[in-house]
């Protein structure tokens, strides 16, 4: 009986994601952030507040994150063509990498300047800081509420969401710093708030770079243990062995699997393949599979190069 080779799902791998709805939510959040960003830069420069400029820098990365997310969503929706057999789905992951690197650069800038201002504190208007930070909290609450309604299974959308949430906490720190300056006159509070913002940005940068790097390095999706997947496949009645099992993520929310499965001589290769596909979909959420199924004894063990050697040259099942 002939073994079954590459099986590829032709349906949409977005798992029901409404990309148009996500785009509308991203555009709404972007409009809010850009409008406030312009005002915050102006006030920060007028009153000489590093904390406000740090917040503005972070909001700039928020705007960039959302802007890149919008571009990446559009690119990722393009169908596969030519050399790009998966389409441009990893444009979303590239966007997350760029956002993470931008955050990392801003962290260095604000840490250096924050330390300098701790040593040589300038005059800062605590009242202006407090007012702008209070407005910033409201703007970020509104933007976060919009992005919370988007599908955050996408690393791209999730990255934009966490940018905004991090900025929300940064504004809270800035508000506190402004109040401290008003009540005590301790202007170093501005630099302390800037360093807190930098710490929050560092955490966001680490998260984005870690998760996007996992996709680029073709690690198994977070929370999915390949060992458990292999054990589950081996537990299917009629399965004798599993070779060359690979689990990776094409883009966030798009896990893929390939494997060479050997079944007992009396088993139906096609029926066993369909059973394994249902198992992978229902238990692990893996819809995109490439399974090669052969009868045990029809092929020799895989070589060191991963190539199958048939017992009869020219005869391929």
C-alpha positions in Angstrom: 0.0 0.0 0.0 1.4 3.4 -0.9 2.6 5.7 1.8 1.0 9.2 2.0 3.1 12.2 1.4 2.9 16.0 1.8 -0.5 17.0 3.2 -1.2 20.8 3.2 -4.2 22.6 4.4 -5.4 25.2 1.9 -7.7 27.0 4.3 -7.1 30.2 6.1 -4.6 29.9 8.9 -5.8 33.0 10.7 -8.1 30.7 12.9 -11.1 33.0 12.5 -9.1 36.3 13.1 -11.0 39.3 11.7 -8.1 41.2 10.2 -10.3 44.1 9.0 -11.6 44.6 12.6 -8.0 44.5 13.9 -6.9 47.1 11.4 -9.7 49.5 12.4 -8.8 49.1 16.1 -5.1 49.7 15.3 -5.9 52.8 13.3 -8.1 54.2 16.1 -5.3 53.6 18.7 -2.7 55.1 16.4 -4.8 58.3 15.9 -5.1 58.8 19.7 -1.4 58.3 20.4 -0.1 60.5 17.6 -2.4 63.4 18.6 -1.2 63.2 22.2 2.4 62.6 21.2 2.7 65.9 19.4 1.3 67.8 22.4 3.6 66.0 24.9 6.8 66.8 23.0 5.9 70.5 22.9 5.2 70.6 26.6 8.2 68.5 27.5 10.5 70.9 25.6 8.9 74.0 27.0 9.1 72.9 30.7 12.4 70.9 30.3 11.0 67.6 31.6 13.0 64.5 30.7 10.3 62.3 32.1 7.8 63.8 29.6 10.3 63.4 26.7 11.0 59.9 27.8 7.2 59.2 27.8 7.0 60.9 24.4 9.9 58.6 23.1 8.0 55.6 24.4 4.8 56.8 22.8 6.7 57.3 19.5 7.6 53.6 19.7 4.0 52.9 20.4 3.0 54.8 17.3 5.8 53.0 15.4 4.7 49.6 16.7 1.1 50.2 15.7 2.1 51.6 12.3 4.4 48.6 11.6 1.6 46.3 12.8 -0.7 47.8 10.2 1.8 47.4 7.4 2.7 43.9 8.6 -0.9 42.8 8.8 -1.5 43.9 5.2 1.7 42.2 4.0 1.0 39.0 5.9 -2.5 38.8 4.3 -1.0 38.5 0.8 -1.2 35.0 -0.8 1.8 32.9 -1.3 3.5 33.5 -4.7 6.8 32.6 -6.4 9.7 32.0 -4.0 7.6 33.1 -1.0 5.7 29.8 -0.5 4.3 30.9 2.8 3.5 34.4 1.5 4.8 37.3 3.7 3.4 36.0 7.0 6.7 36.6 8.8 6.4 40.3 8.1 4.6 40.5 11.4 7.5 38.9 13.2 10.0 41.2 11.5 7.8 44.1 12.7 8.0 42.8 16.3 11.8 42.6 16.0 12.1 46.2 14.8 9.9 47.4 17.6 12.0 45.5 20.2 15.3 46.9 18.9 13.9 50.4 18.9 12.9 50.1 22.5 16.3 48.7 23.4 18.0 51.8 21.8 15.7 54.2 23.6 16.4 52.4 26.9 20.1 53.2 26.6 19.4 56.8 25.7 17.1 57.5 28.6 19.2 55.6 31.2 22.3 57.7 30.3 20.4 61.0 30.4 18.5 60.0 33.5 21.7 59.3 35.4 23.1 62.6 34.3 20.1 64.5 35.5 20.2 62.7 38.9 23.7 64.2 39.3 22.9 67.6 37.8 19.1 68.1 38.2 17.6 70.9 36.0 14.6 73.0 36.9 11.4 71.2 36.0 7.8 72.3 36.2 6.0 69.7 38.3 2.6 71.1 37.5 3.0 70.8 33.8 4.3 67.2 34.2 1.3 66.2 36.4 -1.2 67.7 34.0 0.3 66.1 30.8 0.7 62.8 32.6 -2.9 62.8 33.8 -4.1 63.4 30.2 -1.6 60.7 29.0 -3.1 58.2 31.4 -6.6 58.8 29.9 -5.3 58.6 26.3 -3.4 55.3 27.0 -6.4 53.9 28.8 -8.5 54.6 25.7 -5.9 53.2 23.3 -5.3 50.1 25.4 -9.1 49.5 25.5 -9.2 49.6 21.7 -6.2 47.2 21.3 -7.6 44.8 24.0 -10.5 44.2 21.6 -8.1 43.1 18.8 -6.9 39.5 18.5 -3.8 39.5 20.6 -2.8 35.9 19.5 -0.8 37.8 16.9 2.6 38.7 18.3 2.4 41.8 16.2 -0.9 43.1 17.7 0.2 41.8 21.2 3.4 43.8 20.9 1.5 47.0 20.1 -0.9 46.3 23.0 1.9 45.9 25.5 3.7 49.0 24.2 0.6 51.0 25.1 0.1 49.3 28.5 3.7 49.9 29.4 3.3 53.5 28.5 0.2 53.7 30.7 2.3 52.7 33.7 5.0 55.1 32.6 2.6 58.0 32.7 1.5 57.0 36.2 5.2 57.2 37.2 5.4 60.6 35.6 2.3 61.9 37.4 3.7 60.8 40.7 7.0 62.5 39.9 5.2 65.7 39.0 3.3 65.7 42.3 6.5 65.0 44.2 8.2 68.0 42.6 5.1 70.2 43.4 5.0 69.1 47.1 8.7 68.8 47.9 10.6 70.6 45.2 12.8 67.5 44.7 13.4 67.8 41.0 15.4 64.6 40.8 12.0 62.9 40.8 11.8 63.7 37.1 15.0 61.7 36.4 13.8 58.8 38.7 10.6 58.6 36.7 12.5 58.6 33.5 14.6 55.6 34.8 11.4 53.8 35.7 10.1 54.4 32.2 13.4 53.0 30.8 13.0 49.9 33.0 9.5 49.3 31.7 10.7 49.8 28.1 13.5 47.3 28.7 11.0 44.7 29.9 8.9 45.3 26.8 11.9 45.1 24.5 13.1 41.8 26.0 9.6 40.3 25.6 9.3 41.3 22.0 12.9 40.2 21.0 12.5 36.9 22.9 9.2 35.9 21.3 10.1 37.0 17.8 13.5 35.4 17.9 11.8 32.1 18.8 9.9 32.3 15.6 12.9 33.2 13.5 14.9 30.4 15.0 12.0 28.0 14.3 11.6 26.9 17.9 8.4 25.2 18.9 5.5 27.6 19.8 5.6 28.7 23.4 3.6 26.3 25.6 3.8 23.5 23.0 6.1 20.6 24.0 7.3 18.6 21.0 7.9 15.6 23.3 4.2 15.5 24.3 3.2 15.8 20.6 5.4 12.9 19.7 4.0 10.8 22.6 0.5 11.6 21.5 1.2 10.5 17.9 2.9 7.3 19.1 -0.2 6.6 21.2 -2.5 6.4 18.1 -3.5 2.8 17.5 -1.5 1.3 14.6 1.4 3.7 14.9 4.7 1.9 15.2 7.3 4.7 15.2 7.8 8.4 14.5 10.8 10.0 12.8 11.9 13.5 11.8 9.3 15.2 13.9 9.6 19.0 13.5 7.3 21.6 15.1 7.7 25.3 14.4 5.8 28.6 14.0 5.5 30.2 10.6 4.2 33.4 12.3 2.4 34.0 15.6 -0.7 31.8 15.8 0.4 29.7 12.8 2.0 26.5 14.2 3.2 23.9 11.7 4.4 20.3 11.9 6.1 17.7 9.7 6.9 14.1 10.6 7.6 10.7 9.1 5.2 8.1 10.7 5.5 4.3 10.4 2.4 2.2 10.9 1.8 -1.5 11.3 1.5 -3.6 8.2 -2.2 -4.2 8.6 -3.0 -0.5 9.2 -4.5 1.8 6.6 -1.9 4.6 5.9 -4.5 7.1 4.8 -6.9 6.4 7.7 -4.1 6.6 10.2 -2.9 9.9 8.7 -6.4 11.4 9.0 -6.6 10.3 12.6 -3.3 11.9 13.5 -4.3 15.1 11.8 -7.5 15.3 13.8 -5.5 14.6 17.0 -3.0 17.4 16.3 -5.7 19.9 15.5 -8.0 19.1 18.4 -5.4 18.5 21.2 -2.6 20.9 20.1 -4.2 23.4 17.7 -1.9 22.4 14.9 -3.8 22.6 11.6 -0.9 22.9 9.1 0.7 19.4 8.9 2.9 17.6 6.5 2.8 13.9 7.3 4.5 11.1 5.4 3.0 7.8 6.4 4.6 4.4 5.5 4.2 0.8 6.5 6.8 -0.4 9.0 9.3 -2.5 7.0 8.7 -0.7 3.7 11.6 1.6 4.5 14.9 1.3 6.3 15.7 3.6 9.3 16.5 7.2 8.4 20.1 8.0 7.7 22.2 10.6 9.4 21.2 13.1 6.7 17.5 12.4 7.3 17.1 10.7 3.9 15.0 7.5 3.6 16.8 4.6 1.9 14.4 2.2 0.2 15.2 -1.6 0.2 14.5 -1.8 -3.5 16.2 0.9 -5.6 13.8 2.7 -7.9 10.8 1.4 -5.9 9.3 4.3 -3.9 6.1 4.2 -1.9 
